[in-house]
Amino acid sequence: MLIGCPKEIKPQEFRVGITPAAAAEAVAHGHSVLMERGAGAGAGFPDADYEAAGATIAATAEEVFETAEMIVKVKEPQAVERARLREGQVLFTYLHLAPDPDQTRDLLSSGVTAIAYETVIEGNALPLLAPMSEVAGKLAPQMGAWTLQKANGGRGVLMGGVPGVGPAQVVVIGGGVVGTHAARVAAGMGADVTVLDRSLPRLRYLDDVFGGVFRTRYASAGNTAELVATADMVIGAVLIPGAAAPKLVTRAQLSTMKPGAAIVDVAIDQGGCFETSKPTTHEDPVYEVDGIMHYCVANMPGAVARTSTIALGNATMPYMLALADKGWKQALSEDEGLLAGLNTHAGRLTNYAVGRALGIDVLSPGLALKS
């Protein structure tokens, strides 16, 4: 199979979909890898590394899209990229379709077979989302601490405080992968941290493993409102696989918060879990609503592109090789978890959570395999 990897063109996105190590593995499996010139530069991988791995360097993105049987990326294809996709081609990347009707429409129009990293499952886990969730979770308190600085519009509160001055009050909504890593890092910075979640088994797990490092509370509407009102920083870390994130903090609640408090919405890829959230970029990451500072960068892990690229490549490489070795139909028929990643095929939507969010009829992934 000819596997193509274009350079990411989303603003301030420096990751790359295929590492030199993954390219070498694909070549060893008998496949061809076509990298757009400079695709790995932002993550510290020069073209020479890919050539040494046996890949070919393409002069333009157009060449990659025109010739590749499978396109491997990091972020969702931008409008100009979606126009280059075609029926019979496989797209393997993050998609986050539920809050993005324009992208969904374009993918359906193209007829491409699109497999989304974020909806591939393994048991009860999301193996291709987990590494970026870990990175985003660890980054969230760091970015929130920067947002809290007075020069950036924040309250001017130091995360760990100093002797005689208390630490920042940090609330993490969601106790999954993102929330756990965010809480650990925030607590490590010296903040006073509380994690909210609706799963009692998850809360018990967090208490058993991290008891004394941070506190846990049940995520009722009342507890959420109470803690948000006293927080210096609120980190939104809620995920419903494939679906739009629920709005857990309303605009009206901003008036109860401390002026200059920071919101970090890690769920912004799925629409965000604060009513006032809207996507931002690393170039212009923060905006203010009713005196509350919002950090809503939609590709947070792109800030640490080398770490993120290697972590993502470690996770995606086995699936990429399965798709290339077996063809997408056989690979998906043999792996129900990978089948769950199928979001569009031949002009039909194949993910029920996205269908519910956007009001689009869905063809079951199993039927798509037979079509």
C-alpha positions in Angstrom: 0.0 0.0 0.0 1.1 3.6 -0.6 0.8 5.5 2.6 0.9 9.2 2.5 1.5 11.8 5.2 1.0 15.5 4.4 2.3 18.3 6.5 -0.2 19.6 9.1 -1.6 23.0 8.1 -3.9 23.8 11.1 -2.5 27.0 12.7 0.4 26.3 15.1 0.2 22.6 14.6 3.7 21.1 14.6 3.0 17.4 15.0 3.3 14.9 12.2 1.2 11.8 11.5 4.1 9.4 10.8 7.4 9.2 12.6 10.6 8.0 10.9 10.3 4.8 13.1 6.8 4.2 11.8 7.9 4.8 8.3 10.7 2.3 8.6 8.2 -0.3 10.0 5.8 0.3 7.1 8.6 -0.1 4.6 9.8 -3.3 6.3 6.2 -4.6 5.8 6.5 -4.0 2.1 4.6 -0.7 1.9 5.6 2.6 0.4 5.6 5.8 2.4 5.3 9.2 0.8 6.0 12.2 3.1 5.4 15.8 2.2 8.6 17.8 2.2 9.1 19.3 5.7 6.2 17.4 7.3 8.2 16.3 10.3 10.3 19.4 10.8 8.1 20.9 13.5 8.5 17.8 15.6 12.3 17.7 15.0 12.3 15.1 12.3 14.1 16.3 9.1 13.4 14.8 5.7 16.7 13.0 5.8 15.4 10.9 8.7 12.5 9.7 6.6 14.7 9.1 3.6 17.0 7.0 5.8 13.9 5.0 6.9 13.0 4.2 3.2 10.3 6.9 2.6 10.0 9.1 -0.4 9.7 12.9 -0.1 7.0 14.6 -2.1 7.3 18.2 -3.1 3.7 19.1 -2.4 0.7 18.1 -0.4 -1.2 17.7 -3.7 1.1 14.9 -4.7 0.5 13.1 -1.4 -3.3 13.3 -1.6 -3.4 12.4 -5.3 -1.3 9.3 -5.1 -1.7 7.8 -1.6 -4.1 5.0 -0.9 -4.1 5.9 2.8 -3.6 9.3 4.3 -2.2 9.4 7.9 -2.5 12.7 9.7 -2.8 14.1 13.2 -5.5 16.8 13.1 -8.8 16.8 11.2 -8.4 17.7 7.5 -8.8 21.3 6.8 -11.1 22.5 4.0 -8.4 22.6 1.4 -7.4 19.1 2.4 -10.9 17.7 2.4 -11.3 18.9 -1.2 -8.5 16.6 -2.2 -9.9 13.4 -0.6 -11.6 10.8 -2.8 -13.8 7.7 -2.6 -11.7 4.5 -2.2 -9.1 6.4 -0.1 -8.6 5.7 3.6 -8.1 8.7 6.0 -6.6 7.8 9.4 -6.5 10.7 11.8 -8.3 12.6 14.6 -11.7 13.9 13.3 -13.9 15.1 16.2 -16.9 15.3 13.9 -19.7 15.9 16.5 -19.2 19.6 16.8 -18.1 20.1 13.2 -20.9 19.8 10.6 -18.8 21.4 7.8 -16.1 18.8 8.1 -18.7 16.0 8.3 -20.5 17.2 5.2 -17.2 17.5 3.2 -16.0 14.0 4.3 -19.4 12.5 3.3 -19.3 14.4 -0.1 -15.8 13.1 -0.8 -16.8 9.4 -0.2 -13.6 8.8 1.8 -13.3 6.0 4.3 -12.5 7.9 7.4 -11.2 6.2 10.6 -11.0 8.5 13.6 -8.3 7.9 16.2 -10.6 9.2 19.0 -13.3 6.5 18.5 -11.1 3.4 18.2 -11.6 1.3 21.3 -9.7 -1.4 23.1 -11.8 -2.9 25.9 -13.1 0.1 27.8 -10.2 2.3 26.7 -9.5 4.7 23.8 -5.9 3.7 22.9 -5.3 6.3 20.3 -6.8 9.2 22.3 -5.1 8.2 25.5 -1.6 9.5 24.7 -2.8 12.9 23.6 -5.1 13.0 26.6 -2.1 12.4 28.9 -0.2 15.2 27.2 -3.2 17.6 27.3 -3.9 16.8 30.9 -0.3 17.5 31.9 -0.3 20.7 29.9 -3.6 22.0 31.3 -2.4 23.2 34.7 0.8 24.7 33.0 -1.3 26.7 30.6 -3.8 27.6 33.3 -1.0 28.9 35.5 0.2 31.1 32.6 -3.4 32.3 32.1 -3.7 33.2 35.8 -0.7 35.6 35.6 -1.8 39.2 35.8 0.0 40.2 32.7 -2.2 37.7 30.8 -5.4 39.0 32.3 -5.6 36.5 35.2 -6.1 37.0 38.9 -2.3 37.1 39.6 -2.4 33.9 41.7 0.6 31.6 42.1 -0.3 27.9 41.9 1.6 26.8 44.9 1.3 30.0 47.0 4.2 31.0 49.3 4.5 30.7 53.1 1.7 32.7 54.6 -0.2 32.9 51.3 -2.5 30.0 50.3 -2.2 28.1 47.0 -4.5 28.4 44.0 -7.8 26.5 44.2 -8.1 24.2 41.2 -11.2 22.3 40.2 -10.9 19.5 37.6 -14.2 18.5 36.0 -13.8 14.9 34.9 -11.7 12.1 36.4 -10.6 10.2 33.3 -7.2 10.2 31.7 -7.1 14.0 31.1 -8.5 14.9 34.5 -6.2 12.5 36.4 -3.1 13.8 34.8 -4.2 17.4 35.2 -4.9 16.9 38.9 -1.6 15.2 39.5 0.4 18.0 37.8 -1.7 20.8 39.5 -1.2 19.2 42.9 2.5 18.8 42.1 2.7 22.5 41.5 1.4 23.0 45.0 -2.2 23.8 44.2 -5.2 22.8 46.2 -7.0 20.4 43.8 -10.5 18.8 43.7 -11.6 16.4 41.0 -15.3 16.0 40.1 -16.7 12.9 38.4 -20.0 11.1 38.2 -18.6 7.6 38.3 -18.4 6.3 41.9 -16.0 3.5 40.9 -13.7 6.1 39.3 -13.9 8.3 42.4 -13.0 5.3 44.6 -10.1 4.4 42.3 -8.8 8.0 42.5 -9.1 8.1 46.3 -7.4 4.7 46.6 -4.5 5.7 44.4 -4.1 9.4 44.9 -5.7 9.9 48.3 -3.9 12.8 50.0 -2.6 14.2 46.7 -6.0 15.7 45.7 -9.6 15.5 46.8 -12.6 14.0 45.0 -16.2 15.1 44.9 -19.3 13.7 43.1 -20.1 15.8 40.1 -23.6 16.8 40.9 -24.9 20.2 39.6 -24.8 21.6 43.1 -21.3 20.5 43.9 -20.0 21.7 40.5 -21.6 25.1 41.0 -20.2 25.4 44.6 -16.6 24.5 43.6 -16.6 26.6 40.4 -17.6 29.7 42.4 -14.5 29.3 44.7 -12.0 28.2 42.1 -9.0 30.2 40.8 -8.8 27.7 37.9 -11.3 25.3 36.4 -10.1 22.5 34.0 -12.8 20.9 31.8 -11.8 17.3 31.1 -15.1 15.6 30.2 -15.3 13.2 27.3 -18.2 11.2 25.7 -16.5 9.2 23.0 -17.4 10.6 19.6 -20.2 12.8 20.9 -20.3 16.6 21.6 -19.1 17.4 25.1 -21.9 18.3 27.6 -22.1 21.9 28.7 -21.4 21.7 32.5 -20.8 25.4 33.3 -23.2 28.0 32.0 -22.4 31.6 31.2 -24.6 32.6 34.2 -22.2 30.8 36.5 -19.3 32.9 35.3 -20.8 35.8 37.4 -20.3 33.6 40.5 -16.6 33.1 39.8 -13.6 35.1 41.1 -12.7 37.9 38.7 -9.7 36.9 36.6 -10.2 33.2 37.3 -9.0 30.8 34.5 -10.9 28.3 32.5 -9.0 25.6 30.6 -11.3 23.6 28.3 -9.5 20.5 27.2 -12.8 19.2 25.7 -12.8 22.0 23.1 -12.1 19.5 20.3 -15.5 18.0 21.0 -17.2 21.4 21.4 -16.1 22.2 24.9 -17.8 21.7 28.3 -18.3 25.4 29.2 -21.1 27.3 27.5 -18.7 30.2 26.7 -16.0 28.1 25.2 -14.8 28.6 21.6 -11.7 27.2 19.9 -8.5 29.2 20.0 -5.0 28.7 18.8 -1.5 28.7 20.3 -1.0 32.0 18.5 -3.9 33.7 20.3 -4.8 31.3 23.1 -6.8 33.3 25.6 -9.9 35.4 25.6 -12.1 37.0 28.3 -15.9 36.6 28.9 -17.5 38.4 31.9 -14.1 38.8 33.6 -13.2 35.2 33.3 -10.1 34.1 31.2 -10.7 31.2 28.8 -7.9 29.1 27.4 -9.4 26.9 24.7 -6.7 25.8 22.4 -8.0 23.0 20.2 -4.6 21.3 19.7 -2.9 21.7 23.0 -0.4 18.8 22.5 0.9 20.6 19.5 2.8 22.9 21.9 5.1 20.0 22.7 5.2 18.5 19.3 8.1 16.2 19.6 6.8 14.4 22.7 3.3 14.3 21.3 4.4 13.0 17.9 6.4 10.1 19.4 3.7 9.2 21.8 1.0 9.3 19.2 3.1 7.4 16.7 3.8 4.6 19.3 0.0 4.2 19.6 -1.1 4.5 16.0 1.6 2.5 14.3 0.2 -1.0 14.9 -3.2 0.1 13.6 -1.7 1.8 10.6 0.2 -1.4 9.8 -2.9 -3.5 10.2 -4.8 -1.3 7.8 -2.0 -1.4 5.3 -1.2 -5.1 5.6 -4.7 -6.4 5.5 -6.7 -3.6 3.7 -9.2 -1.6 5.7 -12.1 -4.1 5.3 -10.3 -7.1 6.6 -8.5 -5.1 9.3 -11.8 -3.7 10.6 -13.6 -7.1 10.3 -11.0 -8.7 12.5 -10.9 -6.0 15.1 -14.2 -4.7 16.6 -12.3 -1.9 18.4 -10.8 -0.6 15.1 -14.2 -1.0 13.5 -15.6 1.5 16.1 -13.2 4.0 14.6 -15.0 4.0 11.3 -16.8 7.4 11.0 -17.6 7.7 7.3 -17.6 5.4 4.2 -18.7 6.0 0.6 -20.8 9.0 1.5 -22.5 7.5 4.6 -21.9 8.4 8.3 -21.1 5.3 10.4 -20.8 6.7 13.9 -24.0 6.8 16.0 -22.7 9.5 18.5 -21.9 11.8 15.6 -25.2 11.1 13.9 -27.1 12.0 17.1 -25.1 15.2 17.5 -25.7 16.4 13.9 -29.0 14.8 13.1 -27.7 12.7 10.3 -28.8 9.1 9.4 -26.2 6.5 10.2 -25.2 3.3 8.5 -23.9 0.7 11.0 -20.2 0.1 10.6 -20.9 -3.6 10.1 -23.1 -2.9 7.1 -20.5 -0.5 5.8 -18.0 -3.4 5.7 -20.4 -5.3 3.4 -21.2 -2.5 1.1 
